[in-house]
Amino acid sequence: MSGVIHGIHLSDTHIGPSRDFEVRGASSRERLDRIVRAIGSLDFVPDFVIHTGDMVDDPDPRSYAVAAEALAPLGSPLYCVTGNHDDAGMIRDGVPMGPMTPLTDDPERLTYHFELPGLRSFVLDAKLLGSDDPHGEVPENQLVALQKALAADDKPFAIFVHFPPFGIHSSWIDDHLPLRNGEALHELIRSQSLNRIRGVFFGHLHRDVQQYRDGVLYSGVSSPVCEFSVGVEEERFAFCSDCPLVFHQLSFSEKGVVVKAFAAP
Protein backbone atom coordinates (compact mmCIF):
# COMPACT_ATOMS: atom_id res chain seq x y z
CA MET A 1 0.00 0.00 0.00
CA SER A 2 1.41 3.39 -0.95
CA GLY A 3 0.18 6.57 0.66
CA VAL A 4 -2.91 6.82 2.86
CA ILE A 5 -6.53 6.06 1.92
CA HIS A 6 -9.08 8.21 3.71
CA GLY A 7 -12.66 7.01 4.00
CA ILE A 8 -15.79 8.16 5.81
CA HIS A 9 -17.89 5.73 7.84
CA LEU A 10 -21.61 6.47 8.39
CA SER A 11 -24.41 4.26 9.66
CA ASP A 12 -28.02 4.04 10.79
CA THR A 13 -29.35 7.27 9.29
CA HIS A 14 -32.95 5.91 9.19
CA ILE A 15 -34.14 8.20 6.41
CA GLY A 16 -37.87 8.24 5.67
CA PRO A 17 -39.98 8.77 2.53
CA SER A 18 -40.15 12.56 2.96
CA ARG A 19 -37.80 15.32 4.03
CA ASP A 20 -39.82 15.98 7.20
CA PHE A 21 -39.79 12.34 8.41
CA GLU A 22 -38.86 11.98 12.08
CA VAL A 23 -37.48 9.16 14.22
CA ARG A 24 -38.44 9.59 17.87
CA GLY A 25 -38.78 13.33 17.39
CA ALA A 26 -35.55 13.78 15.40
CA SER A 27 -35.52 14.79 11.73
CA SER A 28 -33.33 12.13 10.13
CA ARG A 29 -32.91 14.03 6.82
CA GLU A 30 -31.99 17.30 8.55
CA ARG A 31 -29.40 15.49 10.66
CA LEU A 32 -27.93 13.73 7.63
CA ASP A 33 -27.71 17.07 5.82
CA ARG A 34 -25.67 18.45 8.73
CA ILE A 35 -23.30 15.48 8.57
CA VAL A 36 -22.87 15.89 4.81
CA ARG A 37 -22.02 19.58 5.28
CA ALA A 38 -19.50 18.68 8.01
CA ILE A 39 -17.83 16.11 5.75
CA GLY A 40 -17.72 18.70 2.98
CA SER A 41 -15.90 21.12 5.28
CA LEU A 42 -13.04 18.70 5.99
CA ASP A 43 -9.63 19.59 4.60
CA PHE A 44 -9.52 16.57 2.29
CA VAL A 45 -11.77 14.82 -0.21
CA PRO A 46 -12.58 11.28 0.97
CA ASP A 47 -11.46 8.43 -1.27
CA PHE A 48 -14.73 6.67 -0.45
CA VAL A 49 -17.78 6.83 1.82
CA ILE A 50 -19.20 3.66 3.38
CA HIS A 51 -22.69 3.49 4.92
CA THR A 52 -22.97 0.36 7.08
CA GLY A 53 -26.71 -0.09 6.95
CA ASP A 54 -30.14 1.06 8.03
CA MET A 55 -29.87 3.87 5.54
CA VAL A 56 -33.67 4.07 5.70
CA ASP A 57 -36.16 3.42 8.47
CA ASP A 58 -38.33 1.09 6.38
CA PRO A 59 -37.71 -0.27 2.86
CA ASP A 60 -39.38 2.17 0.45
CA PRO A 61 -38.06 3.46 -2.90
CA ARG A 62 -39.05 6.99 -1.85
CA SER A 63 -36.85 6.75 1.25
CA TYR A 64 -33.84 5.64 -0.79
CA ALA A 65 -34.46 8.54 -3.18
CA VAL A 66 -34.39 10.97 -0.22
CA ALA A 67 -31.20 9.36 1.10
CA ALA A 68 -29.48 9.39 -2.30
CA GLU A 69 -30.34 13.07 -2.74
CA ALA A 70 -28.89 13.89 0.68
CA LEU A 71 -25.64 11.98 0.06
CA ALA A 72 -25.06 13.15 -3.52
CA PRO A 73 -23.16 16.37 -2.54
CA LEU A 74 -20.36 14.26 -1.02
CA GLY A 75 -19.00 13.52 -4.48
CA SER A 76 -16.88 10.58 -3.30
CA PRO A 77 -17.65 6.98 -4.34
CA LEU A 78 -20.40 5.68 -2.05
CA TYR A 79 -20.72 2.08 -0.87
CA CYS A 80 -23.67 0.65 1.05
CA VAL A 81 -24.23 -2.27 3.41
CA THR A 82 -27.63 -3.91 3.89
CA GLY A 83 -29.00 -3.33 7.39
CA ASN A 84 -31.95 -5.04 9.02
CA HIS A 85 -34.16 -2.06 8.00
CA ASP A 86 -32.89 -2.14 4.40
CA ASP A 87 -33.72 -3.95 1.18
CA ALA A 88 -30.76 -4.98 -0.98
CA GLY A 89 -32.63 -4.63 -4.26
CA MET A 90 -33.91 -1.17 -3.43
CA ILE A 91 -30.38 -0.06 -2.54
CA ARG A 92 -29.10 -1.34 -5.90
CA ASP A 93 -31.91 0.39 -7.78
CA GLY A 94 -32.06 3.62 -5.83
CA VAL A 95 -28.60 4.54 -4.55
CA PRO A 96 -25.69 5.18 -6.96
CA MET A 97 -22.57 3.37 -5.78
CA GLY A 98 -18.94 3.16 -6.82
CA PRO A 99 -17.25 0.39 -8.85
CA MET A 100 -17.57 -3.04 -7.25
CA THR A 101 -17.24 -6.76 -7.90
CA PRO A 102 -19.92 -9.17 -6.58
CA LEU A 103 -18.76 -11.59 -3.91
CA THR A 104 -21.58 -14.08 -4.60
CA ASP A 105 -24.29 -14.37 -7.26
CA ASP A 106 -27.21 -14.28 -4.80
CA PRO A 107 -29.76 -11.77 -6.22
CA GLU A 108 -31.34 -11.19 -2.80
CA ARG A 109 -28.06 -10.06 -1.26
CA LEU A 110 -25.82 -7.03 -1.62
CA THR A 111 -22.37 -8.49 -1.05
CA TYR A 112 -19.28 -7.42 -2.98
CA HIS A 113 -15.75 -6.10 -2.76
CA PHE A 114 -14.28 -2.86 -3.98
CA GLU A 115 -10.68 -1.97 -4.67
CA LEU A 116 -8.59 1.00 -3.60
CA PRO A 117 -4.83 1.32 -4.10
CA GLY A 118 -3.34 -1.31 -1.80
CA LEU A 119 -6.61 -2.11 0.00
CA ARG A 120 -9.43 -4.54 -0.73
CA SER A 121 -12.72 -3.90 1.06
CA PHE A 122 -15.37 -6.60 1.49
CA VAL A 123 -19.06 -5.83 2.11
CA LEU A 124 -21.13 -8.62 3.69
CA ASP A 125 -24.93 -8.89 3.76
CA ALA A 126 -25.98 -10.51 7.04
CA LYS A 127 -29.66 -9.50 7.14
CA LEU A 128 -32.01 -12.30 8.20
CA LEU A 129 -34.33 -12.46 5.20
CA GLY A 130 -38.05 -12.72 5.94
CA SER A 131 -37.59 -12.02 9.64
CA ASP A 132 -37.94 -9.07 12.01
CA ASP A 133 -35.23 -10.53 14.24
CA PRO A 134 -32.62 -7.79 14.81
CA HIS A 135 -29.81 -10.34 14.89
CA GLY A 136 -27.74 -10.87 11.77
CA GLU A 137 -26.10 -13.94 10.30
CA VAL A 138 -23.52 -14.10 7.52
CA PRO A 139 -24.67 -16.81 5.08
CA GLU A 140 -22.32 -19.74 4.63
CA ASN A 141 -21.80 -19.02 0.93
CA GLN A 142 -20.52 -15.55 1.79
CA LEU A 143 -18.06 -16.96 4.32
CA VAL A 144 -16.82 -19.46 1.73
CA ALA A 145 -16.50 -16.74 -0.93
CA LEU A 146 -14.69 -14.45 1.50
CA GLN A 147 -12.23 -17.16 2.49
CA LYS A 148 -11.53 -17.94 -1.17
CA ALA A 149 -11.02 -14.26 -2.01
CA LEU A 150 -8.66 -13.73 0.92
CA ALA A 151 -6.60 -16.76 -0.12
CA ALA A 152 -6.13 -15.35 -3.63
CA ASP A 153 -3.55 -12.73 -2.62
CA ASP A 154 -1.87 -11.08 0.37
CA LYS A 155 -3.32 -7.60 -0.01
CA PRO A 156 -4.44 -5.69 3.13
CA PHE A 157 -8.20 -5.85 3.61
CA ALA A 158 -11.11 -4.40 5.56
CA ILE A 159 -14.59 -5.83 6.12
CA PHE A 160 -17.85 -3.90 6.39
CA VAL A 161 -21.04 -5.42 7.81
CA HIS A 162 -24.09 -3.96 9.54
CA PHE A 163 -24.15 -6.13 12.64
CA PRO A 164 -21.49 -6.29 15.38
CA PRO A 165 -19.89 -9.73 15.51
CA PHE A 166 -19.88 -9.87 19.34
CA GLY A 167 -21.62 -8.54 22.40
CA ILE A 168 -20.37 -5.45 24.23
CA HIS A 169 -21.11 -6.46 27.86
CA SER A 170 -24.55 -4.83 27.78
CA SER A 171 -27.16 -7.48 28.53
CA TRP A 172 -30.12 -6.54 26.29
CA ILE A 173 -27.94 -5.57 23.33
CA ASP A 174 -25.82 -8.71 23.68
CA ASP A 175 -28.94 -10.89 23.68
CA HIS A 176 -30.60 -9.28 20.66
CA LEU A 177 -28.28 -7.48 18.23
CA PRO A 178 -24.97 -9.25 17.33
CA LEU A 179 -24.31 -11.66 14.50
CA ARG A 180 -25.39 -15.17 15.33
CA ASN A 181 -22.20 -16.49 13.75
CA GLY A 182 -19.79 -13.72 14.66
CA GLU A 183 -17.30 -16.24 16.03
CA ALA A 184 -17.18 -18.03 12.67
CA LEU A 185 -16.47 -14.74 10.90
CA HIS A 186 -13.80 -13.90 13.45
CA GLU A 187 -12.06 -17.28 13.06
CA LEU A 188 -11.96 -16.78 9.30
CA ILE A 189 -10.44 -13.32 9.70
CA ARG A 190 -7.88 -14.26 12.32
CA SER A 191 -6.65 -17.11 10.11
CA GLN A 192 -5.05 -14.38 7.97
CA SER A 193 -1.79 -12.62 8.77
CA LEU A 194 -2.39 -9.81 11.23
CA ASN A 195 -0.39 -7.41 9.11
CA ARG A 196 -3.08 -7.75 6.40
CA ILE A 197 -6.09 -7.08 8.62
CA ARG A 198 -7.24 -3.47 8.82
CA GLY A 199 -10.42 -4.14 10.76
CA VAL A 200 -14.13 -4.91 10.72
CA PHE A 201 -16.45 -1.90 10.62
CA PHE A 202 -20.13 -1.94 11.52
CA GLY A 203 -23.18 -0.02 12.80
CA HIS A 204 -26.48 -1.30 14.28
CA LEU A 205 -25.65 -0.48 17.92
CA HIS A 206 -26.32 3.25 17.51
CA ARG A 207 -23.19 3.81 19.60
CA ASP A 208 -19.50 4.37 18.98
CA VAL A 209 -17.81 1.11 19.98
CA GLN A 210 -14.21 -0.11 19.60
CA GLN A 211 -13.33 -3.72 20.36
CA TYR A 212 -10.22 -5.84 19.95
CA ARG A 213 -10.28 -9.60 19.66
CA ASP A 214 -7.02 -11.50 19.08
CA GLY A 215 -5.45 -8.35 17.69
CA VAL A 216 -8.32 -7.64 15.26
CA LEU A 217 -10.02 -4.23 15.42
CA TYR A 218 -13.83 -4.14 15.45
CA SER A 219 -15.07 -0.56 15.10
CA GLY A 220 -18.68 0.62 15.24
CA VAL A 221 -20.01 4.10 14.46
CA SER A 222 -23.07 5.62 16.12
CA SER A 223 -26.35 6.70 14.56
CA PRO A 224 -26.94 10.44 14.06
CA VAL A 225 -30.67 9.95 14.77
CA CYS A 226 -30.66 8.39 18.23
CA GLU A 227 -28.28 6.56 20.53
CA PHE A 228 -29.04 3.31 22.36
CA SER A 229 -28.21 3.06 26.04
CA VAL A 230 -25.62 0.41 26.89
CA GLY A 231 -26.07 -0.33 30.60
CA VAL A 232 -24.41 -3.52 31.75
CA GLU A 233 -27.52 -5.04 33.33
CA GLU A 234 -30.27 -3.43 31.24
CA GLU A 235 -33.28 -5.60 30.47
CA ARG A 236 -34.29 -3.13 27.75
CA PHE A 237 -32.31 -0.34 26.08
CA ALA A 238 -33.41 3.29 26.06
CA PHE A 239 -33.33 5.79 23.18
CA CYS A 240 -31.60 9.15 23.29
CA SER A 241 -32.47 11.45 20.37
CA ASP A 242 -30.44 14.37 21.77
CA CYS A 243 -27.20 12.76 20.61
CA PRO A 244 -24.08 13.90 18.73
CA LEU A 245 -24.22 13.65 14.94
CA VAL A 246 -21.27 11.30 14.62
CA PHE A 247 -19.26 10.05 11.66
CA HIS A 248 -15.83 8.41 11.49
CA GLN A 249 -12.80 9.09 9.34
CA LEU A 250 -10.96 5.87 8.49
CA SER A 251 -7.35 6.34 7.39
CA PHE A 252 -5.72 3.19 5.99
CA SER A 253 -1.97 2.90 5.44
CA GLU A 254 0.67 0.21 5.17
CA LYS A 255 1.09 0.46 8.95
CA GLY A 256 -2.58 -0.06 9.87
CA VAL A 257 -5.66 2.10 10.34
CA VAL A 258 -6.54 5.25 12.30
CA VAL A 259 -10.17 5.88 13.30
CA LYS A 260 -11.17 9.47 14.09
CA ALA A 261 -14.62 10.43 15.38
CA PHE A 262 -16.24 13.69 14.35
CA ALA A 263 -19.50 15.31 15.47
CA ALA A 264 -21.30 17.59 13.03
CA PRO A 265 -22.34 21.02 14.40
N, C-alpha and C positions, 0 to 999 in steps of 0.2 A: 504494500500500500504506500503510495507516495502522497504527501500532503495530508490535509485534514478534510474530512467530509462532515459538513454541518447539516443536521436535519432538525425538524421540529416535530414533536410528539404531542398530539391532541387526543382526547377521548371523551366519550359520553356527553356529547353536546345536546342530545335529545331534542332536536329540532322538530317542530310541528308543521302542519300543512298551511299555515299562514304566518305572516311576520309578527302578529300579535299573540301567538301561542305562548302559553305559560306552563311551567312545571313547578308546582307547589308555590305559586306566586311569583316566580322568577321568569322573565322573558328570555327564553333560550336563544332566539335570534339576536336580540340586542346584546346579549352577553358574548355570543360568538363574534359579532361585529367588532366589539371592543378588543377581543383577542386578536382578530385579524389586523386591526389597526396597530396594535402593540407589536405584532410580528413584523409588520411593514416598517416600523420605526427602528428596528434593529440595525446595527451597522454592518450587516452582511445580508446577502441574498441566500436563503437556504437552498441546499442542493436537492432537498426533497422535503415533503411534509407527509407524515404518516398519521392517520386517524385510526385508533385501535378499537373502534366499534361503538355501537349505540349512537350512531350519527343522528338518527331520528328516534322519536319517542314511540312511534308505531309505524310499521311498514305502510307507506303510502307514497305513490309517485309524486304527489304534490309536496310532500315533506322533503324528499330528496332534491326536488327542484329548488326549494328554498335554501337547503343546505349548500347545493352546488353554487347558487348565486352568491351566497355569503363567502364561500371559500375562493371563488374565482379571482379576487384581487391579489391573492398571494403570489400568483404567477409561477411558483415552483411546481415541479411534478408532484402530484398528489397520489397517495396510495391509501387504500381503505381496507379495513378488517371487518368481517361480519361479527356483529354483536348479537346478544340474545334478543334485542329489540329490532334487529335489522332483517332485511331480505336480500340475499346475495344477488338474485336476478335484478332487483330494482336498483341496487348499487351499480351493477354493470350497465344498465340501461340509462341511468339518470345522473351519474356522477363521472365526469371525465377524469381519467387516471393516466399516469405515465406509462412508459413501455414496460411490459412484463412478459414472463413466460409461465404458462400454467404448470402447476406442480402435479396435478392429476387431471383426468378428463371427466370428472363428475360435474354434470351441468347444474346441480343444485348447490354447489359449493363455490366459494370464491377463495381459491388457494393457489398461490403462485410464488415466483421469486422475481426480484428485480435487481439489476446490476448497477453498481457505481464503481468508480475506479478503485480496485483493491478491496471491494466489499460486496458480498452477496447477501441479500436480505430475503428471508423467507416469511411469507404470510400464511398462517394456518387458519382454517375455518372450523371452529370447535362448537358451533351452535348445535344444540339438541333439536333436530328437526321434528316438527309436529308436537312440540312439548312446550309448556310454560315454565318448566323447571329452569331456575336461574343458574344451575350448574352448567359447565361445558364438558365436552369430551372430544379429544382429537381422534377422528376415525383412523382405524388401523391402516387403511390404504395411504393416508397422508403420512403416518409415521414411517411406513415402508419407503414411500417416495422421498421423504426427507433424508432418511438414512442413505439411500442410494445416491442422492444428489451430493450429500456431504462426503461420500467416499470417492466422488469423481475427481476431486482436486483438494488442495490444501489451503484454499483462499480463506481469509477471515470472514466470519459470518455473524449475522444478527437474526433473531427470530421475533416476529410480531404476532400476537394472539390477543383476543379480547379478555380471556379469563385468566386469573392468576393461577399458576400451577399448584400452589400450596396455601395452607391457612396462614394467618398472621397473628395467632394467639388472641383472637377475638371470637368468642364462642358462637354467636349467631352467624357471623360472616363465614367462619370456618366450616360450619355445618351446611351452608347453603350456596356458596358462591364459587369455590375453586373448581378447577378441572377435576373430573373424576379420575382421570388417568395422568395426573401431573407427574407422578413418580416415573411412569414409563417415558414420558417426554424428557424428564431430567436425565434418566439413565442413558437415553440416546445421545443427548447433548454432551454429557460428561465423558462419553466414550471417545470424544474428539480431543485433540491436543488443546490444552488450556490457552495456549498462545493464539489459537484461531478464534476463540469464543469471545464475542463482544457483548453478549447479553441477550436476555429475553425481556421484551417490553410489552406491557399490557395496560388495560384499563379496568372497567367493571366495578372496582371497589369504591369509586368516587372519592378516593384519597390518594395522596402521594405516599408511596410505599417503596422502600428499598430493602431487598433481601439478598443474602448470599447463601448459596448451598454448594459445598464442595468447590469453592472458588468461582462459581458461576454467578454473575449478577442477574437479579430479577428486579426490574424497575417498573413501577406503576405510576401513572399520572392521574391526577384528580379530575373530577368533572367540574366545569365552570358553572353548572346549573345548581347543583346541591351536593354537599358532602354527606357521607354516611358516618355515623358515630362508630367508634371502634373499641368500646369498653371490653375489658377482658372477660367479664362474666355476664355480658348482656344477653338476655333472652330474645331481644328484638332490637334492631338498630333504629336510630332516630335520624331524621333528615335535618340538615342545616342549609337553608337557601341563602343565608347571608355569609357567603364563603368567598375566598379569593378566586379570581378568574385565572386559573393556573394553566401554563403550558411548559413543556420542557424543551431545552436545546440539547440535542445529542451530537457530540463531536467525536467522530471515529478517526483513529490514527493507527499507525503501525504499533504503537505502544499500548493501545487499549481504547477506552471510551471515557468521556467526561459527560456527566449529566448535570445540567444547570436548570434550576426552576425559576420561572418568571411569573409574576402576577400582573395582569393587565390593569391599567388605571380605570 
